[in-house]
Amino acid sequence: MADNDWSDVPATGKWPVPPQEDTPVSKDRIWVDGCFDFSHHGHAGAMLQARRLGKGLLVGIHSDEAILANKGPTVMALKERVSAVDACRWSTLSIPHAPYVTSLPWISHYGCYYVVHGDDITSDSGGEDCYRYVKAAGRFLVVKRTPGISTTDLVGRMLLCTKTHFIKSLTRVLAGEEGPGNAEERRKLGEDMRQRMKDYATDESGLQPGPEVWSWTGSKSAMKNYVTDEAGSCSKMVPGKAPKPGQRVVYVDGGFDIFSSGHIEFLRQVIEVEDAVGRKNGWYEDRAKKQRVDAYGEDFAPVYIIAGVHDDEVINHWKGVNYPIMNIFERGLCVLQCRYIHSVIFSAPFTPNRAYLNSLPYGTPHAVYHGPTSFMPLTYDPYSAAKELGIYQGISAHDFQNVNAGEIVQRILRSREMYEERQRAKGEKAAGEEAVRRREEMEREAAELEKQRAGDR
């Protein structure tokens, strides 16, 4: 955008999303904007903090072209990034094609008074502050940037093929018994991580209890494979909203690595299918709604979704290389912030066996869903128990079904030189030719192993 803040302001009828007429400006309507490349929990953390400052959060998302001109290439296309923002529990409205330099006419059109951003500096292609106009107008608020996570950091893990981000035991890290540094540093790290988990387990306002958080404990064999039919035990980490009478409890699981549009669309479709079941059973009839409000003081959806998230060691056992790119804490927070889930179980076993399903916190689920995936071919069917119980249900093909961690890594490798230049511009270590060759060779070996496993079925 030029120095004139009124350039590139759409005419009525040309705004990217409704409303087309100006909305009265309110201090309760907050604006945040950004690239939102990769759905990492740092983005969610910024949105959570912003949402707590008002009663509605509008999220501007820059176009692929604007980001390329000002910062460098994106990994995720605009529609994939919009999908991620739409799925965040604290986002009220996504606004694609928002200007890279935040514009007063844009935020005022959508009724926002304040713009919120982290305490890092963001500059345009000319080196000027992207928030100079809103700062000059006194309409800029700063929130704390989420430490230890960024798109740049994740790209570095892919290019340098590191495993230092892996967590061996999340419960021990949260207790301050494992991790980097001395005893006091580990205690403080665990304390900060526990608080972040509590923050992310909040409702749409970011202020009241939301999803419940659990941790599963079982043997290594039960965690990794299908040989051991073991119930294990679930311990509650963060209390929240449990299922209400009449809700169907549904279980889904996965690695959810580089939480992306593929995962999000799967979860959204589970909600859609269950919503149709509820509609068929009269859930949305006026009388049924009134009964729920009279009994519980609020209405609620017909489904309660529990998401099991696998440990780093489990994913690496099956996928190899340095997968997962995000560790279990990072992946769990990504799932926890998603509006399509209601409970998270950390360290869930790779195979939801019969004993495990029957001992879940809210009893045997009404359904176990799985979506289309080609990222991790196996030698067996992990969902045989759910099928035997008659509760398995598949989600059909969708537009984002091939968007997974492997696909995202390949995007990075195909455009390595551009991403390395972005890394250097941010002062990050770039991957040398040898490191990239090692990554590519490890990916080929992992692909060959997958073929062998698929052939052994």
C-alpha positions in Angstrom: 0.0 0.0 0.0 1.2 3.5 -0.8 1.8 6.1 1.9 -1.8 7.2 1.4 -3.8 5.1 3.8 -6.9 5.4 1.6 -5.4 3.6 -1.4 -6.8 0.2 -2.3 -10.0 0.7 -0.3 -12.8 -1.4 -2.0 -16.0 0.2 -3.2 -19.3 -0.8 -1.8 -20.1 -4.3 -3.0 -16.4 -5.1 -3.5 -15.3 -5.9 0.1 -14.0 -9.5 0.3 -16.7 -10.6 2.9 -19.9 -9.0 4.2 -21.0 -6.6 5.4 -20.7 -4.3 2.3 -21.9 -1.3 4.2 -19.8 0.3 6.9 -20.3 -1.1 10.4 -20.4 1.2 13.4 -17.0 1.3 15.1 -16.8 -0.3 18.5 -14.0 -0.8 21.0 -15.5 -4.3 21.6 -14.6 -5.3 18.0 -10.9 -6.2 17.7 -8.9 -6.6 14.5 -5.8 -8.7 14.1 -4.1 -9.5 10.8 -1.2 -11.5 9.4 -0.1 -14.2 7.0 -1.1 -17.2 9.2 1.2 -19.5 7.3 1.0 -22.9 9.0 -1.6 -23.3 11.7 0.8 -23.2 14.7 -0.3 -22.4 18.2 1.5 -19.0 18.2 -1.1 -17.7 15.8 -3.8 -19.1 18.0 -2.2 -17.5 21.1 -2.3 -14.1 19.5 -5.9 -14.5 18.6 -6.8 -15.7 22.1 -5.1 -12.7 23.7 -6.9 -10.3 21.2 -10.2 -12.0 21.7 -10.0 -11.4 25.5 -9.8 -7.7 24.8 -13.2 -7.5 23.2 -16.4 -9.3 22.3 -15.6 -10.1 18.7 -12.4 -10.8 16.8 -12.0 -10.0 13.1 -9.0 -11.6 11.4 -7.5 -10.1 8.3 -5.5 -12.5 6.1 -3.0 -11.2 3.5 -3.1 -12.5 0.0 -0.4 -14.8 -1.4 0.7 -12.0 -3.7 1.0 -9.4 -1.0 3.0 -11.7 1.2 5.4 -12.6 -1.7 5.9 -8.9 -2.4 6.7 -8.0 1.2 8.1 -11.0 2.9 8.6 -14.0 0.7 6.7 -17.0 -0.5 4.0 -18.6 1.6 3.8 -22.4 2.1 0.1 -22.5 2.4 -2.3 -21.0 -0.2 -4.8 -18.3 0.8 -7.8 -20.7 0.9 -5.8 -23.1 3.2 -4.8 -20.2 5.5 -8.4 -19.0 5.6 -9.5 -22.5 6.5 -7.1 -22.4 9.5 -8.3 -19.0 10.8 -12.0 -20.0 10.4 -11.3 -23.0 12.6 -9.9 -21.1 15.5 -12.3 -21.0 18.3 -11.6 -17.3 19.1 -12.0 -16.0 15.5 -15.4 -14.3 14.8 -14.8 -13.5 11.1 -12.0 -14.2 8.6 -11.3 -11.4 6.1 -9.1 -12.5 3.2 -7.1 -10.1 1.0 -6.6 -7.7 3.9 -3.8 -5.2 3.1 -0.3 -6.0 4.2 0.0 -2.6 5.7 -2.9 -2.3 8.1 -5.4 0.2 6.9 -7.6 2.4 9.0 -10.4 2.4 6.4 -10.4 -1.4 6.3 -10.6 -1.8 10.1 -13.2 1.0 10.4 -15.4 -0.5 7.7 -15.6 -3.7 9.7 -16.4 -1.9 12.9 -13.1 -2.4 14.7 -11.5 0.3 16.8 -8.4 -1.4 18.0 -5.8 -3.4 16.1 -3.8 -6.0 18.1 -0.4 -7.4 17.3 2.4 -9.2 19.1 5.4 -7.4 20.5 7.6 -8.2 17.5 8.2 -5.8 14.6 6.6 -6.3 11.2 7.8 -4.3 8.2 6.7 -4.0 4.6 9.0 -4.4 1.6 10.2 -0.8 2.1 11.2 -1.5 5.7 8.5 0.6 7.2 6.2 -0.4 10.1 3.1 -2.2 8.9 1.1 -0.7 11.7 2.2 2.9 11.3 -1.2 4.2 10.4 -3.1 2.6 13.3 -0.3 3.5 15.7 -0.5 7.2 14.6 -4.3 7.1 15.3 -3.8 5.6 18.8 -5.7 2.5 17.8 -2.9 -0.1 18.3 -2.6 -2.6 21.2 0.3 -5.0 21.9 0.1 -8.5 23.2 2.8 -10.9 24.2 4.3 -13.0 21.4 4.1 -16.8 22.0 7.7 -17.9 22.7 9.4 -20.9 21.0 7.2 -21.2 17.9 7.1 -19.5 14.5 6.7 -20.4 10.8 10.4 -19.6 10.4 11.3 -22.1 13.1 9.1 -24.8 11.6 10.7 -24.3 8.2 14.1 -24.6 9.8 13.2 -28.0 11.4 12.2 -29.3 7.9 15.3 -28.0 6.1 17.8 -29.0 8.8 16.1 -32.3 9.7 16.4 -31.7 13.4 14.8 -33.7 16.2 15.6 -31.5 19.2 12.0 -30.4 19.4 10.8 -33.9 20.3 9.3 -34.5 23.7 9.9 -37.9 25.3 7.3 -37.6 28.1 4.8 -34.6 28.1 3.7 -35.3 31.6 7.3 -35.2 32.9 8.0 -32.0 31.0 4.9 -30.4 32.5 6.0 -31.5 35.9 9.4 -29.9 35.4 11.1 -33.3 35.6 12.3 -33.4 32.0 13.6 -31.0 29.4 16.4 -28.5 28.8 18.2 -26.4 31.4 18.6 -26.7 35.2 16.0 -27.7 37.7 14.6 -24.2 38.1 14.4 -23.6 34.4 12.6 -26.9 33.9 10.2 -26.0 36.7 9.4 -22.7 35.1 9.1 -24.2 31.6 6.6 -26.8 32.9 4.6 -24.1 34.7 4.4 -21.9 31.6 3.3 -24.9 29.5 0.6 -25.9 31.9 -0.7 -22.3 32.0 -0.8 -22.2 28.2 -2.7 -25.4 28.1 -5.3 -23.9 30.5 -5.5 -20.8 28.4 -6.2 -22.7 25.2 -8.8 -24.9 27.0 -11.2 -21.9 27.0 -14.5 -21.2 25.3 -15.2 -18.8 22.4 -14.7 -15.8 24.7 -11.3 -17.0 25.9 -12.4 -16.4 29.4 -14.6 -19.3 30.5 -13.9 -23.1 30.6 -14.0 -24.9 27.3 -12.6 -28.2 26.2 -11.5 -30.8 28.7 -7.9 -32.0 28.5 -6.7 -35.5 29.4 -3.5 -37.5 29.3 -3.5 -41.2 28.5 -1.0 -43.6 30.2 -0.3 -47.1 29.0 2.5 -49.4 27.9 4.8 -48.6 25.0 3.6 -51.6 23.1 -0.1 -50.5 23.4 0.9 -46.9 22.5 2.7 -47.9 19.3 1.0 -50.9 17.8 -2.1 -53.2 17.7 -0.7 -56.2 19.5 -1.6 -55.2 23.0 -5.3 -54.8 23.8 -4.9 -52.5 26.8 -7.3 -50.0 28.4 -4.6 -47.9 30.1 -5.8 -44.9 32.1 -6.8 -41.3 31.4 -6.0 -38.5 33.8 -7.7 -35.2 33.7 -5.2 -32.3 33.1 -7.6 -29.4 32.6 -11.3 -29.5 33.7 -13.8 -28.1 31.3 -17.2 -28.8 29.7 -18.1 -32.5 29.7 -20.7 -34.0 27.4 -24.3 -33.1 28.2 -27.2 -35.5 28.1 -28.3 -36.3 24.6 -25.0 -35.5 22.9 -23.4 -38.1 20.8 -19.7 -38.6 21.9 -17.4 -39.1 19.0 -13.7 -40.1 18.9 -11.1 -39.1 16.4 -7.4 -39.5 16.6 -4.2 -38.7 14.7 -0.8 -37.1 14.7 -2.2 -33.7 13.6 1.3 -32.7 12.5 1.6 -29.2 11.1 -2.1 -28.8 11.8 -3.5 -27.9 8.5 -6.5 -27.6 6.2 -6.5 -31.4 5.7 -7.0 -32.0 9.4 -9.4 -29.1 9.7 -11.7 -30.1 6.9 -11.9 -33.7 8.2 -13.0 -32.3 11.6 -15.4 -29.9 10.1 -17.0 -32.7 8.1 -17.4 -34.8 11.2 -19.3 -32.0 12.7 -21.4 -31.7 9.5 -22.2 -35.4 9.5 -23.2 -35.4 13.1 -25.2 -32.3 12.7 -27.2 -34.1 10.0 -27.8 -37.0 12.4 -29.0 -34.5 15.1 -31.3 -32.8 12.6 -32.8 -36.1 11.6 -33.5 -36.9 15.2 -35.2 -33.7 15.9 -32.4 -31.9 17.8 -33.1 -28.5 16.2 -36.8 -28.5 16.7 -38.1 -25.6 18.8 -39.4 -27.8 21.6 -36.1 -29.7 21.9 -34.1 -26.4 22.0 -36.4 -25.0 24.7 -35.9 -28.1 26.9 -32.2 -27.8 26.7 -32.1 -24.1 27.6 -34.6 -24.6 30.4 -32.5 -27.5 31.8 -29.0 -26.2 31.3 -29.3 -22.5 30.8 -27.9 -22.7 27.3 -28.2 -24.6 24.0 -25.5 -26.9 22.7 -24.6 -28.9 19.6 -25.7 -32.6 19.2 -22.1 -33.9 19.1 -19.1 -33.9 21.5 -15.8 -34.6 19.8 -12.8 -36.1 21.6 -9.5 -35.9 19.7 -6.6 -38.3 20.6 -3.1 -37.0 19.8 -0.2 -39.4 19.5 3.2 -39.0 21.1 6.3 -37.9 19.1 7.9 -41.3 19.5 4.9 -43.1 18.1 4.7 -40.9 15.0 8.4 -41.2 14.4 8.2 -45.0 14.8 5.8 -45.2 11.9 6.9 -42.2 9.7 10.6 -41.9 10.4 12.8 -39.0 9.2 12.2 -36.2 11.8 8.5 -36.4 11.9 6.6 -35.1 13.7 7.7 -31.6 12.7 5.7 -30.2 15.7 6.1 -31.9 19.0 3.1 -33.3 21.0 2.6 -30.1 23.0 2.6 -28.0 19.9 0.3 -30.3 18.0 -2.0 -30.7 21.0 -2.4 -27.0 21.4 -3.2 -26.7 17.7 -6.0 -29.2 18.1 -7.1 -27.7 21.4 -7.7 -24.3 19.8 -9.9 -25.7 17.0 -13.6 -24.9 17.3 -14.5 -28.4 16.0 -13.3 -30.3 19.0 -14.6 -30.5 22.6 -11.9 -32.6 24.4 -8.3 -33.6 23.8 -6.4 -36.7 25.0 -2.7 -36.3 24.9 -0.5 -39.4 24.3 -3.4 -41.4 22.9 -2.4 -44.9 21.6 -1.8 -45.3 17.9 -4.5 -48.0 17.7 -7.8 -47.3 19.5 -8.2 -50.9 20.6 -11.5 -52.3 22.2 -10.3 -52.0 25.8 -9.2 -48.4 25.2 -12.4 -47.3 23.5 -14.5 -48.9 26.3 -12.6 -47.1 29.0 -12.6 -43.6 27.5 -13.5 -40.8 30.0 -17.1 -40.6 28.9 -17.6 -44.3 28.1 -17.6 -46.1 24.7 -18.1 -43.5 22.0 -21.1 -43.5 19.7 -18.8 -43.3 16.7 -15.1 -43.4 15.7 -14.3 -41.4 12.6 -11.3 -41.5 10.3 -10.7 -39.6 7.1 -8.9 -40.3 3.8 -5.1 -40.4 4.3 -2.1 -41.7 2.3 0.5 -40.2 4.5 1.1 -43.2 6.7 0.4 -46.6 5.0 0.3 -49.4 7.6 0.5 -53.1 7.7 -2.8 -53.4 9.5 -6.1 -51.6 10.1 -5.9 -49.5 13.3 -9.7 -49.2 13.4 -10.6 -52.9 13.4 -11.9 -52.7 17.0 -14.2 -49.8 16.1 -15.4 -51.7 13.1 -16.1 -54.8 15.2 -18.0 -52.6 17.7 -20.1 -51.2 14.8 -19.1 -47.6 15.6 -16.6 -46.9 12.8 -17.4 -44.2 10.2 -15.3 -42.9 7.4 -15.2 -39.4 6.0 -15.2 -39.2 2.3 -12.7 -37.5 0.0 -12.5 -33.7 0.2 -10.5 -30.8 -1.4 -7.8 -30.7 1.3 -7.3 -34.5 1.8 -3.7 -34.4 0.5 -2.6 -31.5 2.6 -0.6 -33.1 5.4 2.9 -32.8 7.0 4.5 -34.8 4.1 3.0 -32.6 1.5 4.0 -29.4 3.3 7.6 -30.6 3.6 7.7 -31.3 -0.1 6.4 -27.8 -0.8 9.3 -26.5 1.2 11.9 -28.7 -0.5 10.6 -27.7 -4.0 11.0 -24.0 -3.2 14.0 -24.4 -0.9 16.1 -21.5 -2.2 13.3 -19.0 -1.6 12.6 -20.2 1.9 16.3 -20.2 2.8 16.5 -16.6 1.7 13.6 -15.9 4.0 15.4 -17.7 6.8 18.6 -15.7 6.3 16.6 -12.5 6.2 15.3 -13.4 9.7 18.8 -14.3 11.0 18.0 -18.0 11.0 20.5 -20.7 10.1 20.1 -21.9 6.5 20.3 -25.5 5.4 23.4 -26.4 3.4 23.3 -28.6 0.3 24.4 -31.6 2.3 21.6 -31.1 4.8 19.0 -30.9 2.1 20.4 -34.0 0.4 20.2 -35.8 3.7 16.6 -34.7 4.1 15.7 -35.9 0.6 17.4 -39.2 1.0 15.6 -39.8 4.4 12.3 -39.0 2.8 13.0 -41.5 0.0 13.9 -44.2 2.5 10.8 -43.5 4.5 8.7 -43.7 1.3 10.3 -47.0 0.4 9.6 -48.4 3.9 5.9 -47.3 3.5 5.7 -49.2 0.2 7.1 -52.3 1.9 4.6 -52.0 4.7 1.8 -51.6 2.3 3.0 -54.6 0.3 3.0 -56.8 3.5 -0.7 -56.2 4.2 
